């Protein structure tokens, strides 16, 4: 069935409190409501501590919301395959080799050795990891660790992918790899939420933005509307993409069609 | 300017694995402001650990001048270097090993808390800090001990622009002019904050580079370095636009 246009995720009055009842309790999500259609690529932005990571964790089912609901396909009981890539990938590793790290979840799904080998190989290819699979994931550099964390999730073929600051530590090739993965998701009509402060990267990739502040959804807009929201975002202390900054300062008129040349470097 | 550290033909590798660094020759002098750029896995963090003496080279030698200068590192992940449970404890830890009087110690801690905009968080547990505050605390805890060499390993990663600008202001205001600053990154935009630039290749070699190199699309692509956000402008309009490498503030149109 073509689900294009239907709401895949519906978030209703979602709230979450960290350290509830403790001296440092923090309201991380405050009565959040929005819906996401299948195939949408969404950027979640907002200042530090605005609840972005908490939102991803609630969507992934890692945190149980204090109140409110998250419906997938309109049902409370249905949980699609969701992949979450956390901010600090090295925290999630627990195996001795890169291969074992990626194969772990596949083994638990009962795949045969041949299937596992092939899936691991494909996942690593997608992330452009060129090192040995017998290497310990703990001895890799920050950028390589992020590639392995992404490969672990891609191997599971998620229907919804949640990325928390995926560009951190990635070099030029890594950013291209990430763009390709997003492109792949787009062509397969899969859904993606990307939390990032790197608006220069997001601006080229996402269709719609959710802006959080102090746990509340303060604004929800499409890429086309970005320029009309610049003042609002700047007031919130968020940085706007450098290309828009340049436009705002009045780049020469004959160069004003800059965006059409394609910003990707 | 006095020499602080000289690396002579330094190599490093884990047993049974391809070497990460091979024959690195490098000299750090007082007051240096150096960027070392390199793609993922090129050995940036390894080199930082070698300079700090936290790893020993597997070939070549590293000589320290002036009684082995003190080296401070701000790691990629600030959480890895927290030793105190509260902001104040963490800041005071390095000083507490330096034979200061209690009065001196308290004065310096108070000064750094205010300089790094952490005074209101003085008694907070470090787990309650935001990413930006944590990174500032890491920098403050390093600078409070007055290191001769300061190493920053991708210091702006994971910070939003506001947190980046507060971090940079704190850095500029509190680094002693004679302290050598070595900034490791894979993003070309980091060169805005330094005066000398070098590139670590995937083969583990370190070479000095010029602004022209870093402004070339081909060069950045072949070294897998992340261009500054607007550098594509210069590449699309050669000869008409310059300064994109230093951000919108410095762009000029001819």
Interface residues (C-beta under 8 A of the other chain):
Chain A: X24 X47 X48 X49 X87 X88 X90 X131 X132 X135 X139 X140 X141 X142 X143 X144 X147 X165 X168 X169 X170 X171 X172 X173 X174 X175 X197 X200 X237 X238 X239 X241 X242 X243 X245 X246 X249 X251 X252 X255 X258 X261 X263 X264 X265
Chain B: X14 X17 X39 X40 X41 X42 X43 X44 X45 X76 X77 X79 X125 X128 X130 X131 X132 X154 X157 X158 X159 X160 X161 X162 X163 X186 X217 X220 X221 X224 X225 X226 X227 X229 X230 X231 X232 X233 X235 X236 X237 X240 X241 X247 X248 X251 X253
